Amino acid sequence: MDPGGAWQEAFAETVNFKSTGVVKHLASGGLIKGELNGVIAGYRSHLVVKAPVTFILYIPEGKSPLEYQLLRFHVDSESREFRSAAAGGATHDSVDFQTRKIAPRAYEIVLGTEVGKGEYGILPPVDAGSDKNAPTSAKIYTFSVIE
């Protein structure tokens, strides 16, 4: 919901993952985990909003809103990217957010002006498994925050 009270749908886009840090992982005997870089085609999301903005996150049975990640993207002329740990650990480009349960399996997320303008995405839980079974693609719900 934008400041004017209008609801808009956040469409899913495909995020492709590529592994990085393999040399560090091997050289450390597996102590240092590799990373996954997520890449989304295009430099801007189709959903453009002004902060403050409210989202409703509807999650599948058995999942928690804490399993979702709000990510800030690095943008170039052809894509949006983010970095995350390969084994589901801390994400370099994550943005903290709070949820409030408003109905069964439905949670409200309010992002204020402090998030700043930029490209963002909400990434549902991705089963990374082991480094050998890391995902190659997933869905992410993207949006652009403008001034």
N, CA, C and O of each residue as an XYZ file, in Angstrom:
588
protein
N       0.857     -1.166      0.000
C       0.000      0.000      0.000
C       0.908      1.236      0.000
O       1.815      1.371      0.821
N       0.635      2.102     -0.924
C       1.433      3.327     -1.002
C       0.837      4.399     -0.086
O      -0.229      4.185      0.490
N       1.509      5.554      0.059
C       0.989      6.606      0.955
C      -0.419      7.074      0.605
O      -1.129      7.593      1.468
N      -0.836      6.896     -0.657
C      -2.183      7.290     -1.062
C      -3.241      6.259     -0.724
O      -4.426      6.499     -0.957
N      -2.838      5.102     -0.174
C      -3.785      4.068      0.217
C      -4.101      3.059     -0.866
O      -4.985      2.222     -0.681
N      -3.405      3.112     -1.993
C      -3.668      2.177     -3.090
C      -2.802      0.926     -2.935
O      -1.601      1.019     -2.680
N      -3.426     -0.248     -3.092
C      -2.697     -1.514     -3.047
C      -2.197     -1.860     -4.437
O      -2.913     -1.695     -5.425
N      -0.980     -2.336     -4.508
C      -0.389     -2.772     -5.770
C       0.212     -4.153     -5.551
O       0.665     -4.468     -4.450
N       0.219     -4.971     -6.584
C       0.794     -6.305     -6.473
C       2.291     -6.255     -6.760
O       2.734     -5.608     -7.708
N       3.051     -6.941     -5.934
C       4.488     -7.096     -6.178
C       4.664     -8.377     -6.980
O       4.352     -9.464     -6.494
N       5.158     -8.257     -8.192
C       5.320     -9.411     -9.060
C       6.650    -10.097     -8.803
O       7.642     -9.455     -8.461
N       6.654    -11.402     -8.972
C       7.878    -12.176     -8.778
C       8.751    -12.080    -10.022
O       8.269    -12.158    -11.153
N      10.035    -11.910     -9.786
C      11.027    -11.948    -10.845
C      11.981    -13.087    -10.533
O      12.060    -13.551     -9.396
N      12.697    -13.530    -11.540
C      13.659    -14.609    -11.353
C      14.995    -14.035    -10.913
O      15.507    -13.086    -11.506
N      15.552    -14.629     -9.860
C      16.900    -14.286     -9.425
C      17.781    -15.495     -9.734
O      17.463    -16.619     -9.345
N      18.874    -15.260    -10.427
C      19.836    -16.307    -10.738
C      21.005    -16.175     -9.788
O      21.506    -15.075     -9.553
N      21.445    -17.309     -9.236
C      22.544    -17.312     -8.280
C      23.822    -17.810     -8.932
O      23.807    -18.711     -9.770
N      24.928    -17.200     -8.527
C      26.232    -17.687     -8.938
C      27.117    -17.738     -7.695
O      27.088    -16.828     -6.867
N      27.895    -18.797     -7.573
C      28.763    -18.981     -6.418
C      30.039    -18.183     -6.569
O      30.584    -18.066     -7.666
N      30.517    -17.631     -5.457
C      31.799    -16.932     -5.422
C      32.537    -17.378     -4.171
O      31.939    -17.996     -3.290
N      33.803    -17.080     -4.078
C      34.579    -17.398     -2.883
C      34.996    -18.844     -2.783
O      35.306    -19.317     -1.690
N      35.013    -19.566     -3.897
C      35.383    -20.982     -3.874
C      36.826    -21.155     -3.409
O      37.118    -22.073     -2.643
N      37.733    -20.286     -3.860
C      39.139    -20.388     -3.469
C      39.290    -20.198     -1.967
O      40.015    -20.954     -1.320
N      38.607    -19.183     -1.391
C      38.660    -18.968      0.060
C      38.138    -20.188      0.804
O      38.705    -20.594      1.818
N      37.049    -20.775      0.296
C      36.444    -21.943      0.930
C      37.431    -23.114      0.941
O      37.613    -23.763      1.971
N      38.062    -23.380     -0.191
C      39.007    -24.495     -0.284
C      40.272    -24.226      0.527
O      40.757    -25.115      1.227
N      40.808    -23.020      0.443
C      42.046    -22.674      1.143
C      41.877    -22.714      2.661
O      42.840    -22.972      3.383
N      40.669    -22.461      3.147
C      40.431    -22.464      4.587
C      39.996    -23.837      5.089
O      39.632    -23.983      6.256
N      40.031    -24.825      4.232
C      39.589    -26.156      4.636
C      38.108    -26.222      4.924
O      37.659    -27.054      5.713
N      37.345    -25.348      4.287
C      35.898    -25.333      4.458
C      35.410    -24.464      5.608
O      34.206    -24.378      5.846
N      36.337    -23.811      6.334
C      35.932    -22.961      7.455
C      35.264    -21.680      6.990
O      34.314    -21.213      7.619
N      35.744    -21.108      5.900
C      35.132    -19.903      5.344
C      34.181    -20.342      4.236
O      34.586    -20.971      3.258
N      32.936    -20.005      4.409
C      31.922    -20.398      3.424
C      31.985    -19.507      2.195
O      32.349    -18.334      2.282
N      31.630    -20.071      1.056
C      31.512    -19.281     -0.163
C      30.273    -18.412     -0.087
O      29.493    -18.506      0.861
N      30.099    -17.578     -1.075
C      28.939    -16.697     -1.112
C      28.138    -16.973     -2.378
O      28.639    -17.544     -3.347
N      26.884    -16.552     -2.336
C      26.032    -16.581     -3.509
C      25.738    -15.149     -3.893
O      25.339    -14.347     -3.049
N      25.930    -14.822     -5.154
C      25.511    -13.525     -5.678
C      24.205    -13.750     -6.421
O      24.114    -14.622     -7.284
N      23.203    -12.964     -6.085
C      21.930    -13.035     -6.783
C      21.869    -11.948     -7.835
O      22.220    -10.799     -7.567
N      21.422    -12.305     -9.042
C      21.344    -11.362    -10.155
C      19.933    -11.383    -10.720
O      19.401    -12.445    -11.045
N      19.323    -10.191    -10.836
C      17.990    -10.034    -11.414
C      18.138     -9.179    -12.665
O      18.753     -8.114    -12.613
N      17.588     -9.625    -13.778
C      17.698     -8.892    -15.042
C      16.977     -7.550    -14.947
O      15.950     -7.430    -14.279
N      17.525     -6.552    -15.620
C      16.916     -5.228    -15.666
C      17.385     -4.356    -14.526
O      17.701     -4.850    -13.444
N      17.431     -3.061    -14.767
C      17.942     -2.137    -13.759
C      16.871     -1.585    -12.840
O      17.199     -0.880    -11.886
N      15.583     -1.882    -13.091
C      14.518     -1.351    -12.250
C      13.342     -2.322    -12.192
O      13.025     -3.008    -13.164
N      12.710     -2.356    -11.029
C      11.508     -3.157    -10.834
C      10.323     -2.490    -11.533
O      10.327     -1.281    -11.761
N       9.326     -3.279    -11.864
C       8.098     -2.730    -12.452
C       7.231     -2.041    -11.399
O       6.424     -1.172    -11.729
N       7.396     -2.426    -10.130
C       6.626     -1.823     -9.048
C       7.419     -0.666     -8.460
O       8.490     -0.866     -7.887
N       6.886      0.552     -8.605
C       7.546      1.757     -8.094
C       6.664      2.345     -7.001
O       5.477      2.589     -7.220
N       7.257      2.576     -5.800
C       6.506      3.077     -4.652
C       7.263      4.225     -3.998
O       8.463      4.399     -4.208
N       6.535      5.003     -3.199
C       7.142      6.048     -2.375
C       7.032      5.610     -0.923
O       6.019      5.042     -0.517
N       8.075      5.875     -0.141
C       8.043      5.560      1.285
C       7.301      6.662      2.024
O       7.395      7.818      1.612
N       6.581      6.374      3.076
C       6.459      5.045      3.670
C       5.545      4.148      2.830
O       4.617      4.614      2.167
N       5.838      2.853      2.883
C       5.066      1.881      2.114
C       4.791      0.673      3.005
O       5.639      0.270      3.802
N       3.600      0.104      2.861
C       3.193     -1.064      3.638
C       3.030     -2.251      2.702
O       2.437     -2.139      1.629
N       3.566     -3.389      3.129
C       3.414     -4.642      2.389
C       2.666     -5.632      3.260
O       2.773     -5.605      4.486
N       1.911     -6.505      2.616
C       1.337     -7.648      3.311
C       2.046     -8.881      2.769
O       2.038     -9.151      1.568
N       2.654     -9.616      3.684
C       3.382    -10.827      3.348
C       2.508    -12.011      3.722
O       2.214    -12.224      4.899
N       2.092    -12.782      2.726
C       1.264    -13.961      2.960
C       2.166    -15.172      2.787
O       2.684    -15.417      1.697
N       2.354    -15.927      3.860
C       3.344    -16.991      3.833
C       2.693    -18.375      3.850
O       1.592    -18.544      4.375
N       3.379    -19.361      3.273
C       2.845    -20.732      3.280
C       2.780    -21.314      4.690
O       3.516    -20.892      5.583
N       1.910    -22.266      4.873
C       1.786    -22.982      6.141
C       3.143    -23.571      6.524
O       3.843    -24.140      5.686
N       3.501    -23.426      7.792
C       4.747    -23.998      8.277
C       5.972    -23.110      8.112
O       7.060    -23.481      8.552
N       5.819    -21.949      7.490
C       6.937    -21.011      7.324
C       6.783    -19.857      8.306
O       5.705    -19.620      8.851
N       7.880    -19.151      8.518
C       7.897    -18.006      9.418
C       8.285    -16.761      8.634
O       9.060    -16.861      7.683
N       7.770    -15.593      9.004
C       8.200    -14.372      8.307
C       9.691    -14.098      8.516
O      10.298    -13.368      7.732
N      10.283    -14.670      9.557
C      11.710    -14.490      9.810
C      12.582    -15.204      8.774
O      13.783    -14.946      8.692
N      11.983    -16.099      7.984
C      12.725    -16.809      6.943
C      12.853    -15.970      5.663
O      13.616    -16.330      4.767
N      12.126    -14.876      5.571
C      12.167    -14.001      4.406
C      13.254    -12.957      4.603
O      13.539    -12.551      5.730
N      13.863    -12.522      3.500
C      14.899    -11.501      3.556
C      14.481    -10.291      2.731
O      13.993    -10.428      1.609
N      14.677     -9.112      3.299
C      14.515     -7.861      2.560
C      15.913     -7.451      2.127
O      16.795     -7.264      2.965
N      16.119     -7.310      0.824
C      17.447     -7.063      0.264
C      17.496     -5.754     -0.494
O      16.555     -5.402     -1.205
N      18.579     -5.042     -0.344
C      18.847     -3.840     -1.129
C      19.797     -4.249     -2.248
O      20.810     -4.905     -2.007
N      19.460     -3.855     -3.475
C      20.246     -4.268     -4.637
C      21.298     -3.238     -5.015
O      21.140     -2.041     -4.775
N      22.369     -3.729     -5.607
C      23.364     -2.902     -6.287
C      22.929     -2.890     -7.751
O      22.689     -3.948     -8.334
N      22.827     -1.711     -8.346
C      22.256     -1.579     -9.684
C      23.321     -1.173    -10.691
O      24.155     -0.309    -10.420
N      23.279     -1.818    -11.872
C      24.062     -1.337    -13.003
C      23.117     -1.189    -14.186
O      21.904     -1.318    -14.022
N      23.633     -0.927    -15.343
C      22.779     -0.621    -16.499
C      21.959     -1.815    -16.988
O      20.996     -1.633    -17.733
N      22.322     -3.024    -16.583
C      21.631     -4.203    -17.098
C      20.986     -5.084    -16.039
O      20.156     -5.932    -16.370
N      21.351     -4.902    -14.760
C      20.845     -5.815    -13.750
C      20.875     -5.211    -12.353
O      21.429     -4.136    -12.125
N      20.269     -5.932    -11.439
C      20.302     -5.640    -10.008
C      20.929     -6.857     -9.328
O      20.618     -7.994     -9.684
N      21.810     -6.626     -8.352
C      22.512     -7.729     -7.716
C      22.549     -7.567     -6.206
O      22.442     -6.460     -5.679
N      22.706     -8.713     -5.510
C      22.931     -8.716     -4.069
C      23.852     -9.877     -3.735
O      23.973    -10.834     -4.500
N      24.509     -9.775     -2.562
C      25.396    -10.833     -2.095
C      24.814    -11.455     -0.835
O      24.290    -10.751      0.028
N      24.907    -12.775     -0.735
C      24.470    -13.461      0.473
C      25.372    -14.647      0.744
O      26.094    -15.107     -0.141
N      25.325    -15.140      1.973
C      26.103    -16.319      2.336
C      25.480    -17.542      1.682
O      24.257    -17.640      1.576
N      26.315    -18.471      1.245
C      25.842    -19.647      0.511
C      24.997    -20.580      1.357
O      24.080    -21.216      0.837
N      25.277    -20.675      2.627
C      24.577    -21.650      3.459
C      23.448    -21.024      4.270
O      23.108    -21.517      5.345
N      22.871    -19.948      3.762
C      21.729    -19.338      4.431
C      22.102    -18.498      5.633
O      21.242    -18.202      6.462
N      23.344    -18.110      5.752
C      23.794    -17.294      6.871
C      23.448    -15.837      6.654
O      22.540    -15.502      5.894
N      24.187    -14.976      7.334
C      23.938    -13.537      7.248
C      24.101    -13.052      5.810
O      24.985    -13.501      5.080
N      23.244    -12.144      5.432
C      23.257    -11.603      4.086
C      23.885    -10.220      4.109
O      23.497     -9.372      4.912
N      24.856     -9.991      3.230
C      25.559     -8.715      3.184
C      24.628     -7.551      2.861
O      24.804     -6.459      3.400
N      23.651     -7.763      2.002
C      22.798     -6.676      1.522
C      21.404     -6.706      2.139
O      20.460     -6.163      1.564
N      21.266     -7.334      3.302
C      19.946     -7.402      3.927
C      19.614     -6.103      4.655
O      20.496     -5.376      5.113
N      18.325     -5.839      4.744
C      17.793     -4.675      5.439
C      16.881     -5.208      6.544
O      16.008     -6.037      6.289
N      17.087     -4.731      7.760
C      16.242     -5.162      8.867
C      14.815     -4.664      8.666
O      14.589     -3.558      8.175
N      13.867     -5.499      9.054
C      12.460     -5.098      8.984
C      11.699     -5.814     10.089
O      12.121     -6.864     10.575
N      10.577     -5.234     10.475
C       9.707     -5.799     11.501
C       8.407     -6.241     10.842
O       7.957     -5.648      9.862
N       7.814     -7.288     11.395
C       6.509     -7.739     10.912
C       5.502     -7.665     12.054
O       5.852     -7.690     13.234
N       4.244     -7.574     11.654
C       3.140     -7.608     12.612
C       2.089     -8.542     12.039
O       1.617     -8.342     10.920
N       1.721     -9.565     12.808
C       0.718    -10.522     12.342
C      -0.641     -9.842     12.294
O      -1.088     -9.261     13.283
N      -1.306     -9.918     11.123
C      -2.610     -9.275     10.980
C      -3.725    -10.277     10.721
O      -4.902     -9.934     10.833
N      -3.369    -11.513     10.378
C      -4.330    -12.589     10.135
C      -3.523    -13.888     10.068
O      -2.294    -13.840     10.000
N      -4.184    -15.043     10.086
C      -3.425    -16.279      9.948
C      -2.579    -16.255      8.667
O      -3.095    -16.038      7.571
N      -1.272    -16.482      8.831
C      -0.306    -16.538      7.721
C      -0.134    -15.206      6.990
O       0.486    -15.180      5.927
N      -0.658    -14.108      7.517
C      -0.521    -12.788      6.888
C       0.173    -11.832      7.854
O      -0.214    -11.708      9.016
N       1.212    -11.156      7.343
C       2.020    -10.259      8.163
C       2.183     -8.926      7.446
O       2.346     -8.870      6.228
N       2.135     -7.861      8.230
C       2.319     -6.514      7.699
C       3.779     -6.099      7.889
O       4.365     -6.315      8.949
N       4.351     -5.503      6.846
C       5.693     -4.926      6.893
C       5.548     -3.463      6.503
O       5.007     -3.159      5.440
N       6.023     -2.552      7.348
C       5.982     -1.128      7.040
C       7.414     -0.640      6.896
O       8.221     -0.768      7.817
N       7.725     -0.078      5.730
C       9.041      0.497      5.487
C       8.900      2.008      5.468
O       8.156      2.562      4.659
N       9.616      2.670      6.363
C       9.568      4.123      6.448
C      10.548      4.773      5.499
O      11.214      4.100      4.712
N      10.628      6.062      5.580
C      11.519      6.820      4.704
C      12.986      6.540      4.985
O      13.842      6.839      4.152
N      13.293      5.964      6.157
C      14.684      5.673      6.498
C      15.329      4.619      5.596
O      16.555      4.531      5.541
N      14.527      3.818      4.890
C      15.138      2.820      3.996
C      15.833      3.496      2.820
O      16.778      2.946      2.253
N      15.372      4.673      2.460
C      15.997      5.412      1.360
C      15.558      4.902      0.000
O      15.003      3.811     -0.135
N      15.823      5.726     -1.000
C      15.424      5.336     -2.348
C      16.384      4.259     -2.846
O      17.531      4.176     -2.407
N      15.894      3.440     -3.770
C      16.712      2.376     -4.325
C      15.878      1.199     -4.779
O      14.647      1.239     -4.781
N      16.575      0.163     -5.159
C      15.946     -1.071     -5.627
C      16.018     -2.112     -4.514
O      17.065     -2.307     -3.897
N      14.891     -2.777     -4.269
C      14.778     -3.744     -3.181
C      14.063     -4.997     -3.655
O      13.432     -5.018     -4.712
N      14.181     -6.040     -2.845
C      13.451     -7.264     -3.110
C      13.180     -8.014     -1.825
O      13.946     -7.915     -0.867
N      12.092     -8.763     -1.803
C      11.777     -9.656     -0.691
C      11.981    -11.067     -1.204
O      11.284    -11.526     -2.110
N      12.953    -11.749     -0.607
C      13.333    -13.099     -1.031
C      12.708    -14.119     -0.096
O      13.013    -14.131      1.096
N      11.832    -14.981     -0.621
C      11.286    -16.066      0.198
C      12.401    -17.034      0.587
O      13.493    -16.974      0.022
N      12.141    -17.921      1.542
C      13.164    -18.891      1.939
C      13.636    -19.709      0.739
O      12.836    -20.207     -0.053
N      14.959    -19.832      0.627
C      15.577    -20.625     -0.432
C      16.359    -21.722      0.246
O      17.221    -21.441      1.079
N      16.079    -22.970     -0.091
C      16.806    -24.093      0.499
C      18.153    -24.206     -0.178
O      18.272    -24.780     -1.260
N      19.180    -23.646      0.475
C      20.518    -23.650     -0.113
C      21.184    -25.003     -0.004
O      22.057    -25.322     -0.811
N      20.796    -25.810      0.976
C      21.418    -27.116      1.144
C      22.914    -26.967      1.343
O      23.366    -26.018      1.984
N      23.675    -27.884      0.805
C      25.128    -27.776      0.875
C      25.619    -26.930     -0.282
O      24.853    -26.598     -1.186
N      26.905    -26.580     -0.255
C      27.464    -25.775     -1.336
C      27.312    -26.464     -2.685
O      27.144    -25.799     -3.707
N      27.370    -27.805     -2.695
C      27.249    -28.545     -3.954
C      25.822    -28.514     -4.489
O      25.598    -28.682     -5.687
N      24.856    -28.297     -3.593
C      23.454    -28.285     -3.992
C      22.845    -26.888     -3.920
O      21.631    -26.745     -3.773
N      23.679    -25.866     -4.022
C      23.183    -24.493     -3.951
C      22.200    -24.240     -5.090
O      22.380    -24.759     -6.191
N      21.169    -23.450     -4.833
C      20.186    -23.191     -5.880
C      20.798    -22.383     -7.023
O      21.738    -21.614     -6.822
N      20.250    -22.569     -8.223
C      20.719    -21.783     -9.363
C      19.766    -20.643     -9.661
O      20.166    -19.649    -10.267
N      18.503    -20.768     -9.243
C      17.552    -19.681     -9.438
C      16.426    -19.796     -8.419
O      16.219    -20.848     -7.813
N      15.706    -18.696     -8.244
C      14.572    -18.636     -7.323
C      13.713    -17.450     -7.740
O      14.031    -16.751     -8.701
N      12.631    -17.228     -7.019
C      11.765    -16.079     -7.249
C      12.013    -15.039     -6.169
O      12.272    -15.379     -5.015
N      11.932    -13.771     -6.550
C      12.078    -12.668     -5.613
C      11.050    -11.603     -5.981
O      10.805    -11.354     -7.161
N      10.452    -10.979     -4.975
C       9.447     -9.940     -5.195
C      10.144     -8.582     -5.096
O      10.633     -8.207     -4.030
N      10.188     -7.852     -6.202
C      10.992     -6.631     -6.280
C      10.132     -5.367     -6.294
O       8.964     -5.376     -6.682
N      10.775     -4.267     -5.847
C      10.131     -2.961     -5.907
C      11.195     -1.871     -5.869
O      12.295     -2.066     -5.352
N      10.840     -0.725     -6.426
C      11.697      0.458     -6.417
C      11.103      1.483     -5.478
O       9.904      1.759     -5.527
N      11.945      2.054     -4.612
C      11.495      3.131     -3.729
C      12.062      4.426     -4.316
O      13.270      4.564     -4.508
N      11.156      5.372     -4.598
C      11.564      6.673     -5.132
C      11.265      7.745     -4.098
O      10.555      7.496     -3.124
N      11.808      8.933     -4.311
C      11.554     10.055     -3.402
C      10.192     10.660     -3.658
O       9.805     11.616     -2.986
